[in-house]
Amino acid sequence: MTQDQLAEKVDLATRYISLIEVGRSSPSLETIENIARALQVEIRDLFEFVHLQPGEITPQAIQELLEGMDDKTARTVFKMVRAAAR
């Protein structure tokens, strides 16, 4: 599916889809859900990155990331993790 096709399915601008894809924009949980639905994948599938090696994701590494986030971003991350864990 192209970015144009995805953008049309989720009613977003193609440019915004591009910014999400390259990590230059952080979509809302609702947008993530809509993208996953349009792609017919689980939310967790959107966050599986092949460059992460086993053992790289530790509770300490996650805590360090969370400590650097503002409250609003931390809440969004929490919602995403909770949704992916279901």
DRENPA-3360 file (N, C-alpha, C; in nm, 2 decimals, always signed):
BEGIN
1 = MTQDQLAE = +0.08/-0.12/+0.00/+0.00/+0.00/+0.00/+0.09/+0.12/+0.00 ~ +0.06/+0.22/-0.08/+0.13/+0.34/-0.09/+0.09/+0.44/+0.02 ~ +0.18/+0.54/+0.05/+0.14/+0.64/+0.15/+0.01/+0.71/+0.10 ~ +0.00/+0.74/-0.02/-0.13/+0.80/-0.07/-0.25/+0.72/-0.04 ~ -0.24/+0.59/-0.06/-0.35/+0.50/-0.04/-0.38/+0.49/+0.11 ~ -0.28/+0.48/+0.19/-0.30/+0.48/+0.34/-0.36/+0.61/+0.39 ~ -0.31/+0.72/+0.34/-0.36/+0.85/+0.38/-0.51/+0.86/+0.35 ~ -0.55/+0.81/+0.23/-0.69/+0.82/+0.19/-0.77/+0.73/+0.29;
9 = KVDLATRY = -0.72/+0.61/+0.32/-0.80/+0.52/+0.40/-0.82/+0.57/+0.54 ~ -0.72/+0.65/+0.60/-0.73/+0.70/+0.73/-0.77/+0.84/+0.74 ~ -0.79/+0.90/+0.62/-0.84/+1.04/+0.61/-0.73/+1.14/+0.67 ~ -0.61/+1.12/+0.63/-0.50/+1.21/+0.67/-0.42/+1.25/+0.55 ~ -0.34/+1.36/+0.56/-0.26/+1.40/+0.45/-0.14/+1.31/+0.43 ~ -0.11/+1.29/+0.30/+0.00/+1.20/+0.27/+0.13/+1.25/+0.34 ~ +0.15/+1.38/+0.34/+0.27/+1.44/+0.41/+0.28/+1.40/+0.56 ~ +0.16/+1.40/+0.62/+0.16/+1.36/+0.76/+0.20/+1.21/+0.78;
17 = ISLIEVGR = +0.15/+1.12/+0.69/+0.18/+0.98/+0.69/+0.33/+0.97/+0.67 ~ +0.39/+1.05/+0.58/+0.53/+1.04/+0.56/+0.61/+1.09/+0.68 ~ +0.57/+1.19/+0.75/+0.63/+1.24/+0.87/+0.63/+1.13/+0.98 ~ +0.52/+1.06/+0.99/+0.50/+0.95/+1.09/+0.60/+0.84/+1.06 ~ +0.61/+0.80/+0.93/+0.69/+0.69/+0.89/+0.84/+0.72/+0.92 ~ +0.88/+0.84/+0.90/+1.03/+0.87/+0.93/+1.05/+0.92/+1.07 ~ +0.95/+0.91/+1.16/+0.97/+0.95/+1.30/+0.98/+1.09/+1.33 ~ +0.93/+1.18/+1.24/+0.93/+1.32/+1.26/+0.80/+1.38/+1.31;
25 = SSPSLETI = +0.70/+1.29/+1.33/+0.58/+1.33/+1.39/+0.53/+1.21/+1.48 ~ +0.46/+1.25/+1.59/+0.41/+1.15/+1.68/+0.26/+1.15/+1.67 ~ +0.20/+1.04/+1.61/+0.06/+1.03/+1.59/-0.01/+1.00/+1.73 ~ -0.14/+1.04/+1.73/-0.22/+1.01/+1.85/-0.25/+0.86/+1.85 ~ -0.29/+0.81/+1.96/-0.33/+0.67/+1.97/-0.44/+0.64/+1.88 ~ -0.53/+0.73/+1.86/-0.64/+0.71/+1.77/-0.59/+0.69/+1.63 ~ -0.50/+0.77/+1.59/-0.44/+0.76/+1.45/-0.36/+0.63/+1.44 ~ -0.29/+0.59/+1.54/-0.22/+0.46/+1.53/-0.32/+0.35/+1.51;
33 = ENIARALQ = -0.43/+0.35/+1.59/-0.53/+0.25/+1.57/-0.59/+0.25/+1.43 ~ -0.61/+0.37/+1.38/-0.67/+0.38/+1.24/-0.57/+0.32/+1.14 ~ -0.44/+0.36/+1.15/-0.34/+0.31/+1.06/-0.33/+0.15/+1.07 ~ -0.33/+0.10/+1.19/-0.32/-0.04/+1.21/-0.44/-0.11/+1.14 ~ -0.56/-0.05/+1.16/-0.68/-0.11/+1.10/-0.67/-0.11/+0.95 ~ -0.63/+0.01/+0.90/-0.62/+0.02/+0.75/-0.52/-0.08/+0.69 ~ -0.41/-0.10/+0.76/-0.31/-0.20/+0.72/-0.34/-0.34/+0.75 ~ -0.45/-0.36/+0.83/-0.49/-0.49/+0.87/-0.39/-0.57/+0.95;
41 = VEIRDLFE = -0.33/-0.49/+1.04/-0.23/-0.55/+1.13/-0.26/-0.51/+1.28 ~ -0.20/-0.57/+1.37/-0.22/-0.54/+1.51/-0.13/-0.41/+1.54 ~ -0.17/-0.34/+1.64/-0.09/-0.22/+1.67/+0.06/-0.25/+1.70 ~ +0.07/-0.36/+1.77/+0.21/-0.40/+1.81/+0.30/-0.43/+1.69 ~ +0.24/-0.47/+1.58/+0.31/-0.49/+1.45/+0.38/-0.36/+1.40 ~ +0.32/-0.25/+1.43/+0.37/-0.12/+1.39/+0.50/-0.08/+1.46 ~ +0.52/-0.15/+1.57/+0.64/-0.11/+1.66/+0.74/-0.22/+1.66 ~ +0.74/-0.32/+1.58/+0.84/-0.42/+1.57/+0.95/-0.38/+1.48;
49 = FVHLQPGE = +1.06/-0.34/+1.53/+1.17/-0.29/+1.45/+1.28/-0.40/+1.44 ~ +1.32/-0.43/+1.32/+1.42/-0.54/+1.30/+1.56/-0.50/+1.35 ~ +1.59/-0.37/+1.36/+1.72/-0.33/+1.41/+1.74/-0.35/+1.56 ~ +1.63/-0.38/+1.63/+1.65/-0.40/+1.78/+1.69/-0.55/+1.80 ~ +1.80/-0.56/+1.87/+1.85/-0.69/+1.90/+1.80/-0.75/+2.03 ~ +1.79/-0.88/+2.04/+1.74/-0.94/+2.17/+1.83/-0.89/+2.28 ~ +1.77/-0.86/+2.39/+1.84/-0.81/+2.51/+1.86/-0.66/+2.51 ~ +1.83/-0.59/+2.40/+1.85/-0.44/+2.40/+1.74/-0.37/+2.47;
57 = ITPQAIQE = +1.63/-0.43/+2.48/+1.51/-0.36/+2.55/+1.51/-0.42/+2.69 ~ +1.56/-0.34/+2.78/+1.56/-0.37/+2.92/+1.47/-0.28/+3.00 ~ +1.42/-0.32/+3.11/+1.34/-0.23/+3.19/+1.42/-0.10/+3.22 ~ +1.55/-0.11/+3.24/+1.63/+0.01/+3.26/+1.63/+0.11/+3.14 ~ +1.64/+0.05/+3.02/+1.64/+0.13/+2.90/+1.51/+0.20/+2.88 ~ +1.40/+0.13/+2.91/+1.27/+0.19/+2.90/+1.25/+0.30/+3.00 ~ +1.30/+0.28/+3.12/+1.29/+0.38/+3.23/+1.36/+0.50/+3.19 ~ +1.48/+0.49/+3.13/+1.56/+0.60/+3.09/+1.49/+0.68/+2.98;
65 = LLEGMDDK = +1.42/+0.61/+2.89/+1.34/+0.68/+2.79/+1.23/+0.76/+2.85 ~ +1.16/+0.70/+2.94/+1.04/+0.76/+3.01/+1.08/+0.88/+3.09 ~ +1.20/+0.88/+3.15/+1.24/+0.99/+3.23/+1.27/+1.11/+3.15 ~ +1.30/+1.10/+3.03/+1.32/+1.22/+2.94/+1.20/+1.27/+2.88 ~ +1.08/+1.21/+2.90/+0.96/+1.26/+2.83/+0.88/+1.35/+2.92 ~ +0.81/+1.44/+2.86/+0.71/+1.52/+2.93/+0.59/+1.43/+2.96 ~ +0.51/+1.48/+3.05/+0.39/+1.40/+3.10/+0.30/+1.36/+2.99 ~ +0.27/+1.45/+2.90/+0.17/+1.42/+2.79/+0.23/+1.30/+2.71;
73 = TARTVFKM = +0.35/+1.31/+2.67/+0.42/+1.21/+2.59/+0.42/+1.08/+2.66 ~ +0.46/+1.08/+2.79/+0.46/+0.96/+2.87/+0.33/+0.89/+2.88 ~ +0.22/+0.97/+2.89/+0.09/+0.91/+2.89/+0.05/+0.84/+2.76 ~ +0.09/+0.91/+2.65/+0.07/+0.85/+2.52/+0.14/+0.72/+2.50 ~ +0.27/+0.72/+2.54/+0.35/+0.59/+2.53/+0.28/+0.49/+2.62 ~ +0.24/+0.52/+2.74/+0.17/+0.42/+2.82/+0.05/+0.36/+2.76 ~ -0.03/+0.45/+2.69/-0.15/+0.40/+2.62/-0.11/+0.30/+2.51 ~ -0.01/+0.34/+2.44/+0.03/+0.26/+2.33/+0.08/+0.12/+2.37;
81 = VRAAAR = +0.16/+0.12/+2.48/+0.22/+0.00/+2.53/+0.10/-0.09/+2.59 ~ +0.01/-0.03/+2.66/-0.11/-0.10/+2.71/-0.19/-0.16/+2.60 ~ -0.21/-0.09/+2.49/-0.28/-0.14/+2.38/-0.21/-0.25/+2.31 ~ -0.08/-0.24/+2.30/+0.00/-0.34/+2.23/+0.01/-0.47/+2.31 ~ +0.00/-0.46/+2.44/+0.02/-0.57/+2.53/-0.11/-0.66/+2.54 ~ -0.22/-0.60/+2.49/-0.35/-0.68/+2.50/-0.35/-0.79/+2.40;
% end
